[in-house]
Amino acid sequence: MKRVNLFGISVDPLTTKQTVEFVREKIVNKVPTHLLGMNADKVNGLGKDKQYDEIVKNADIINADGVSLIMAAKFLNKSIPERVAGIDLMQDLLEMAEKDGFSVYFLGAKHAVVSTLVDRMKGKYPQLQIVGYRDGYFGKDEWQNISNELKEAHPDLVFIGISSPTKEYLIDYFMKQGNNAIFMGVGGSFDVLSGYIKRAPKWVRKTNMEWMYRFLQEPKRLFKRYFFGNVKFLISMFREKFKWQKQV
């Protein structure tokens, strides 16, 4: 399927269901894969660090994760079938893993959060093979040890609940160390799925206002990201439109 260029990033025009099938093929064929959800925050983070830009642009599967990206695609006359929300995709992948006998590893968040997450996932997916987990509070000096732990555990899927850009650098490091797995950064999904943070009701999600619901839960932490970040993204969107029109 031909990728769609948005802000210099080649986004895969996949639905959530198609992404799950694509990931299944990667696991069966033992292809190490970086599965990345693109959103306004990642777009805003481009151009600051060359290494980060290369990691994002070279991700193996890039989904449109974020209403802002879907809106931008429409504004720029690009075709993206739907938003592939990271937290929903993660749950679909866990369901697939349980059904097909694939193993998983959870890395990130506070110890209480990730341990609670594991307990909940064991209850929700009783046949799921969880081969390990650990919290996300560690320094770069521990990356090698964690990489070795992953090699010993041999997970098919590794979910990383750490914020950007650290998780992108970490995934890049693990893959360069020869870890053969599907690596998916899931941001704060561990907090939600563990029950520590409540997700927006379905009716809020349908109105595309989930971001506002999240902001109201953690206004101090998210103010800069959502309000200054959204303005920056809108500016980028108009610049992209103007550039595209000049090229036509």
KAMODA-V403798 format. One record per residue. N is the residue number from 0. RES is the residue in one small letter. PHI is phi in degrees with one decimal (999 if undefined). OMEGA is omega in whole degrees, -180 to 180 (NA if undefined). BURIAL is # if it has 9 or more other ideal C-beta (glycine too) atoms within 8 Angstrom, else .. Layout:
n = <N | N>
res = <RES | RES>
phi = <PHI | PHI>
omega = <OMEGA | OMEGA>
burial = <BURIAL | BURIAL>
This chain:
n = <0 | 1 | 2 | 3 | 4 | 5 | 6 | 7 | 8 | 9 | 10 | 11 | 12 | 13 | 14 | 15 | 16 | 17 | 18 | 19 | 20 | 21 | 22 | 23 | 24 | 25 | 26 | 27 | 28 | 29 | 30 | 31 | 32 | 33 | 34 | 35 | 36 | 37 | 38 | 39 | 40 | 41 | 42 | 43 | 44 | 45 | 46 | 47 | 48 | 49 | 50 | 51 | 52 | 53 | 54 | 55 | 56 | 57 | 58 | 59 | 60 | 61 | 62 | 63 | 64 | 65 | 66 | 67 | 68 | 69 | 70 | 71 | 72 | 73 | 74 | 75 | 76 | 77 | 78 | 79 | 80 | 81 | 82 | 83 | 84 | 85 | 86 | 87 | 88 | 89 | 90 | 91 | 92 | 93 | 94 | 95 | 96 | 97 | 98 | 99 | 100 | 101 | 102 | 103 | 104 | 105 | 106 | 107 | 108 | 109 | 110 | 111 | 112 | 113 | 114 | 115 | 116 | 117 | 118 | 119 | 120 | 121 | 122 | 123 | 124 | 125 | 126 | 127 | 128 | 129 | 130 | 131 | 132 | 133 | 134 | 135 | 136 | 137 | 138 | 139 | 140 | 141 | 142 | 143 | 144 | 145 | 146 | 147 | 148 | 149 | 150 | 151 | 152 | 153 | 154 | 155 | 156 | 157 | 158 | 159 | 160 | 161 | 162 | 163 | 164 | 165 | 166 | 167 | 168 | 169 | 170 | 171 | 172 | 173 | 174 | 175 | 176 | 177 | 178 | 179 | 180 | 181 | 182 | 183 | 184 | 185 | 186 | 187 | 188 | 189 | 190 | 191 | 192 | 193 | 194 | 195 | 196 | 197 | 198 | 199 | 200 | 201 | 202 | 203 | 204 | 205 | 206 | 207 | 208 | 209 | 210 | 211 | 212 | 213 | 214 | 215 | 216 | 217 | 218 | 219 | 220 | 221 | 222 | 223 | 224 | 225 | 226 | 227 | 228 | 229 | 230 | 231 | 232 | 233 | 234 | 235 | 236 | 237 | 238 | 239 | 240 | 241 | 242 | 243 | 244 | 245 | 246 | 247>
res = <m | k | r | v | n | l | f | g | i | s | v | d | p | l | t | t | k | q | t | v | e | f | v | r | e | k | i | v | n | k | v | p | t | h | l | l | g | m | n | a | d | k | v | n | g | l | g | k | d | k | q | y | d | e | i | v | k | n | a | d | i | i | n | a | d | g | v | s | l | i | m | a | a | k | f | l | n | k | s | i | p | e | r | v | a | g | i | d | l | m | q | d | l | l | e | m | a | e | k | d | g | f | s | v | y | f | l | g | a | k | h | a | v | v | s | t | l | v | d | r | m | k | g | k | y | p | q | l | q | i | v | g | y | r | d | g | y | f | g | k | d | e | w | q | n | i | s | n | e | l | k | e | a | h | p | d | l | v | f | i | g | i | s | s | p | t | k | e | y | l | i | d | y | f | m | k | q | g | n | n | a | i | f | m | g | v | g | g | s | f | d | v | l | s | g | y | i | k | r | a | p | k | w | v | r | k | t | n | m | e | w | m | y | r | f | l | q | e | p | k | r | l | f | k | r | y | f | f | g | n | v | k | f | l | i | s | m | f | r | e | k | f | k | w | q | k | q | v>
phi = <999 | -66.4 | -75.1 | -110.6 | -85.1 | -132.8 | 57.5 | 81.8 | -110.9 | -87.3 | -90.8 | -81.5 | -78.9 | -109.2 | -83.9 | -61.5 | -61.3 | -64.9 | -63.2 | -59.3 | -65.9 | -63.1 | -65.5 | -57.1 | -61.8 | -63.1 | -66.8 | -58.8 | -88.5 | 55.1 | -105.2 | -60.5 | -141.0 | -101.6 | -99.0 | -122.1 | -98.4 | -90.9 | -143.4 | -60.9 | -63.1 | -70.9 | -60.4 | -65.5 | -82.1 | -73.3 | 90.1 | -96.8 | -144.0 | -62.0 | -63.0 | -61.2 | -56.9 | -66.0 | -62.2 | -64.8 | -66.7 | -98.2 | -58.7 | -73.3 | -130.1 | -122.6 | -96.6 | -85.7 | -106.8 | 142.4 | -60.2 | -60.0 | -71.1 | -65.5 | -63.2 | -64.3 | -60.6 | -64.1 | -62.0 | -95.1 | 59.4 | -108.8 | -102.9 | -121.9 | -63.5 | -167.9 | -76.7 | -105.0 | -67.3 | -55.5 | -67.8 | -73.1 | -63.3 | -57.5 | -66.8 | -65.7 | -69.7 | -65.4 | -63.5 | -63.7 | -62.6 | -63.3 | -65.6 | -96.8 | 79.8 | -88.0 | -98.6 | -133.8 | -138.4 | -112.1 | -132.2 | 139.6 | 65.3 | -76.0 | -59.0 | -62.5 | -69.5 | -69.0 | -69.9 | -66.6 | -57.8 | -60.1 | -60.6 | -67.3 | -67.7 | -64.6 | -74.1 | -78.4 | -124.3 | -60.6 | -96.9 | -69.5 | -88.9 | -98.0 | -97.4 | 164.2 | -162.7 | -162.3 | -74.2 | -99.1 | -99.0 | -154.1 | -94.5 | -63.3 | -67.9 | -100.0 | -57.7 | -62.7 | -63.3 | -67.9 | -60.2 | -63.5 | -63.6 | -65.9 | -63.5 | -74.0 | -80.0 | 52.7 | -71.9 | -81.4 | -128.4 | -121.6 | -98.6 | -115.1 | -95.2 | -129.0 | -74.4 | -78.8 | -91.3 | -56.5 | -65.9 | -67.8 | -62.9 | -66.1 | -61.6 | -59.3 | -63.8 | -59.7 | -68.7 | -69.7 | -83.2 | 90.8 | -75.6 | -99.9 | -158.4 | -92.1 | -103.7 | -128.0 | -79.8 | -121.2 | 53.8 | -92.5 | -63.0 | -60.9 | -62.6 | -74.1 | -69.3 | -83.5 | 93.7 | -74.9 | -128.0 | -85.4 | -82.2 | -60.4 | -60.5 | -58.5 | -66.1 | -70.4 | -63.1 | -67.7 | -89.1 | 62.8 | -115.1 | -61.3 | -61.1 | -68.3 | -61.0 | -64.6 | -61.7 | -66.5 | -77.4 | -136.7 | -61.2 | -65.7 | -73.2 | -101.8 | -58.6 | -62.3 | -63.9 | -82.7 | -90.1 | -66.9 | -64.5 | -66.2 | -64.8 | -61.7 | -66.0 | -62.4 | -62.3 | -62.0 | -65.2 | -69.1 | -63.7 | -64.1 | -63.3 | -64.8 | -63.1 | -65.8 | -66.0 | -68.2 | -80.1 | -69.7>
omega = <-177 | -180 | -179 | -179 | 176 | 178 | 179 | 179 | 179 | -177 | 178 | -179 | -176 | 169 | 178 | -180 | 179 | 179 | 179 | 180 | 179 | 179 | 178 | 179 | 180 | -180 | -179 | -179 | 177 | 179 | 178 | -170 | 171 | 179 | -172 | 175 | -178 | 177 | -177 | -179 | 179 | 176 | 180 | -178 | -179 | 176 | -179 | -177 | -176 | -180 | 179 | 179 | -178 | 180 | -179 | -176 | -178 | 178 | -173 | 175 | -180 | 179 | 173 | -179 | -178 | 180 | -178 | -179 | 177 | 178 | 180 | 180 | 179 | -179 | -178 | 178 | 176 | -175 | 173 | -172 | -178 | 173 | 175 | -177 | -176 | -177 | 178 | 179 | 178 | -179 | 177 | 178 | 177 | 178 | 178 | -179 | 178 | -177 | -174 | 177 | 178 | -178 | -177 | 178 | 179 | -179 | 176 | 179 | 177 | -177 | -179 | -179 | -176 | 178 | 176 | 177 | -179 | 179 | 180 | -180 | 176 | 179 | -178 | -180 | -172 | -179 | -178 | 178 | 177 | -173 | 177 | 175 | 172 | -178 | -176 | -178 | 179 | -180 | -179 | 180 | 180 | -177 | -179 | 180 | 180 | 177 | 178 | 179 | 179 | 179 | 179 | -177 | -180 | 178 | 175 | -179 | 177 | 178 | -175 | -179 | -180 | -177 | 176 | 3 | -176 | -177 | 178 | 177 | -178 | 178 | 179 | 180 | -179 | -178 | 177 | 177 | 176 | 177 | -178 | -179 | 169 | 179 | 180 | 174 | -175 | 175 | -178 | -178 | 178 | -179 | -179 | -176 | 176 | 180 | -179 | 175 | -178 | 178 | 179 | 176 | -177 | -178 | 177 | 179 | -180 | 178 | 180 | -179 | 179 | 180 | 179 | 178 | 178 | 180 | -179 | 177 | -179 | -174 | -178 | -177 | -172 | -177 | -178 | -177 | -173 | -175 | 175 | -180 | -180 | 178 | 179 | -180 | 179 | 177 | 178 | -179 | 179 | 176 | 179 | 179 | -178 | 179 | -179 | -179 | 179 | -177 | -178 | NA>
burial = <. | . | # | # | . | # | . | . | # | . | # | # | # | # | . | # | . | . | # | # | . | # | # | # | . | # | # | . | . | . | . | # | # | # | # | # | # | # | # | # | # | # | # | # | # | # | . | . | . | . | . | # | # | . | # | # | # | . | # | . | # | # | # | # | # | # | # | # | # | # | . | # | # | . | . | # | . | # | . | # | . | . | # | # | # | # | # | # | # | # | # | # | # | # | # | # | # | # | . | . | . | # | # | # | # | # | # | # | # | . | . | . | # | # | # | # | # | # | . | # | # | # | . | . | # | . | . | # | # | # | # | # | # | # | # | # | . | . | . | . | . | . | # | . | . | # | # | . | # | # | # | . | # | . | # | # | # | # | # | # | # | # | . | # | . | . | # | # | # | # | # | # | # | # | # | . | # | . | # | . | # | # | # | # | # | # | # | # | # | # | # | # | # | # | . | . | . | . | . | # | . | . | . | # | # | . | . | . | # | # | . | . | # | # | # | . | . | . | . | . | . | # | # | . | # | # | . | # | # | # | . | # | # | . | . | # | # | . | . | # | # | . | . | # | . | . | . | .>
